[in-house]
Amino acid sequence: MRRFFWIFPIIIALFPSPASGFSFEGPFEVKNQFPLFLYLDTPVVESAVNESSFSISVSHSSMFMMRNSADWTINLDMEVTELNLKYKRNIPDIFEFGIEVPVLDFSSGFMDGFLDSYHHAFGFPDSGRETRPENEFLCEVKRNGVVIVRAEDGRVGLGDIRLTIKRALIKDDPSVSVKANIEFPTGMASRGFGNGSIDGGVALLVDKRLGKKFNSYFNLGVVFPGDLHAEQTVRLKEYFYAGAAVEAALLENFSLLGQISFQSSPFPHTGIGSVDRTAALLTIGGRYGTGKNSLEFSLTEDPNTAGAPDVIFNLAYKKRF
């Protein structure tokens, strides 16, 4: 995490003075950083409106899961930091083209003590986190006693690069678009940075105004992940996702956002509920915009305690062209 966050003080220093007016900028494009799903063309909730922009974001999550079934063993005690570079270019009256380049850092982290206190203070379950040494790394997935994925502490690597195309169907209110994407196997699958296959997906995106100060967003999509080619090959299945968000323009240059998203599991039945059940991500945060620049911060929790990290912190900067 410390490797990446030095970038943002520089960005803030380059911000221009505030400009008048407000424009809705869409949901938080926060990925599900669950280590088994992260490299499977993980979807985000986004706006139906095409744009030209460059964004840089840093997401940091903490994950603890020690589960076994008759065939599977999944041991995850780790933190994931992702530096994500995203470029979008709108070609008027044709489509929006995008490219996304993620860089991943797996580590033992520093959040175990904080999360233990947080869970005890509010009475939340901690899934047995106290049974493990504090801030000690473990990431190992086995099937029938044979290792499929084993990540390493402190390893930094390129993730799977994604290309996107979005075409507007309706430009009024509501705005409606269709999006398609393809993800290439540029990350090392055996170390948890990719799945070694080409993935693809399609989605329907809808924006709907709710008066002058509120805007809503709805996404519905399906992803077709390729098989996981790591130490062993695991056949994966298509999964579905849906998301909704509301953006509230409370001040001239500041908005609050709340959103929720769901996705089914791409893995075959493992007998482990925390993997097989539908994952849910609940995100809240704020966005500060000045002219064509914006800076946002969000916090994401997993209300369903399945297929998602315990917590995700996201900080992002975007410049529109």
PEDA-V574282 format. One record per pair of residues at least 6 apart in sequence whose ideal C-beta (glycine too) atoms are under 7 Angstrom apart, sorted by the first residue. I is the first residue (numbers start at 0). J is the second residue. If there is no record, write none. Layout:
I J
I J
This chain:
0 59
0 80
2 104
3 57
3 80
3 82
4 57
6 55
7 314
7 316
10 316
11 294
14 289
14 292
15 289
15 290
15 292
16 289
17 252
17 289
18 289
18 290
19 251
21 248
21 251
21 252
23 214
23 246
23 248
24 286
24 288
24 293
25 45
25 46
25 216
26 44
26 45
26 46
26 216
26 244
26 256
26 258
27 256
27 258
27 282
27 284
27 295
27 297
27 313
28 43
28 45
29 43
29 58
29 282
29 297
29 299
29 311
29 313
30 37
30 41
30 43
30 58
31 37
31 41
31 262
31 278
31 280
31 307
32 58
32 60
32 79
32 81
32 308
32 311
33 62
33 278
33 306
33 307
33 308
34 62
34 75
34 77
34 79
34 138
34 191
35 140
35 266
35 274
36 265
36 306
38 158
38 159
38 186
38 192
38 193
38 194
39 194
39 198
39 222
39 224
39 235
39 265
40 161
40 180
40 182
40 198
40 199
40 200
40 222
40 224
42 200
42 202
42 220
42 222
42 240
42 262
44 216
44 218
44 242
44 244
44 258
44 260
45 204
45 218
46 204
46 206
46 216
47 174
47 175
47 176
47 204
47 205
47 206
48 174
48 206
49 89
49 95
49 165
49 167
50 87
50 89
50 95
50 319
51 87
51 88
51 89
51 319
51 320
52 87
52 317
52 318
52 319
52 320
53 86
53 318
54 85
54 315
54 316
54 317
55 84
55 316
56 83
56 313
56 314
56 315
57 80
57 82
57 314
58 81
58 311
58 312
58 313
59 78
59 80
59 312
60 78
60 79
60 308
60 310
60 311
61 78
61 108
61 110
61 114
61 308
61 309
61 310
62 75
62 77
62 79
62 308
62 309
63 75
63 76
63 126
63 128
63 309
64 73
64 75
64 126
64 273
65 74
65 127
66 73
66 271
66 273
68 269
68 270
68 271
69 270
70 142
70 143
70 270
71 141
71 142
71 269
71 270
71 271
72 141
73 140
73 271
73 274
74 137
74 139
75 137
75 138
76 131
76 135
76 136
76 137
77 105
77 106
77 107
77 108
77 136
77 137
77 138
78 106
78 108
78 110
79 103
79 105
80 104
81 101
81 103
82 102
83 99
83 101
84 100
85 97
85 99
86 97
86 98
87 95
87 97
88 95
88 96
89 95
90 96
94 164
94 165
94 166
95 165
96 164
97 162
97 163
98 162
99 160
99 161
100 160
101 158
102 155
102 157
102 158
103 155
103 156
103 158
103 192
104 155
105 138
105 150
105 151
105 152
105 154
105 191
106 136
106 152
106 153
107 134
107 135
107 136
107 152
108 134
109 134
111 128
111 133
111 134
112 133
114 128
114 309
115 125
115 128
115 129
118 124
118 125
136 152
138 149
138 150
138 191
139 146
139 149
140 147
140 148
141 147
142 231
145 231
146 230
147 229
147 230
147 231
147 233
148 189
148 191
148 229
148 230
150 190
150 191
151 190
154 190
156 186
156 187
156 190
156 192
157 185
157 186
157 192
158 186
158 192
158 193
159 182
159 183
159 184
159 185
159 186
159 193
160 183
160 185
161 180
161 182
162 180
162 181
163 178
163 180
164 179
165 176
165 178
166 176
166 177
167 176
168 175
168 176
168 177
169 175
172 207
172 208
173 205
173 206
173 207
174 206
175 205
176 204
177 201
177 203
178 201
178 202
178 204
179 201
180 199
180 200
181 197
181 199
182 197
182 198
183 197
184 193
184 194
184 195
184 196
184 197
185 193
186 192
186 193
187 193
188 194
188 195
188 227
188 228
188 229
189 229
189 230
194 224
194 225
194 227
194 228
195 227
195 228
195 229
196 225
196 226
196 228
197 225
198 222
198 223
198 224
198 225
199 223
200 220
200 221
200 222
200 223
201 220
201 221
202 218
202 219
202 220
203 219
203 220
204 218
205 217
206 214
206 216
207 215
208 214
209 215
212 247
212 248
213 245
213 246
213 247
214 246
215 244
215 245
216 243
216 244
217 243
218 241
218 242
219 241
220 240
221 237
221 239
222 237
222 238
222 240
223 237
224 235
224 265
226 232
226 233
226 234
226 235
227 233
227 235
234 267
235 265
235 266
236 265
236 267
238 262
238 263
238 264
238 265
239 263
240 260
240 261
240 262
241 260
241 261
242 258
242 259
242 260
243 258
243 259
244 256
244 257
244 258
245 257
246 254
246 256
247 254
247 255
248 254
249 255
252 287
252 288
252 289
253 285
253 287
254 285
254 286
255 285
256 284
256 286
257 283
258 282
259 279
259 280
259 281
260 280
261 277
261 278
261 279
262 277
262 278
263 277
264 274
264 275
264 306
266 274
268 275
269 275
272 305
273 304
273 305
273 306
274 306
276 303
276 305
276 306
277 303
277 305
278 303
278 305
278 306
278 307
279 301
279 302
279 303
279 307
280 299
280 301
280 307
281 299
281 300
281 302
282 297
282 299
283 297
283 298
284 295
284 296
284 297
284 298
285 295
285 296
286 293
286 295
287 293
287 294
291 318
291 319
292 318
293 317
294 316
295 315
296 314
297 313
298 312
299 310
299 311
299 313
300 310
301 307
301 308
301 309
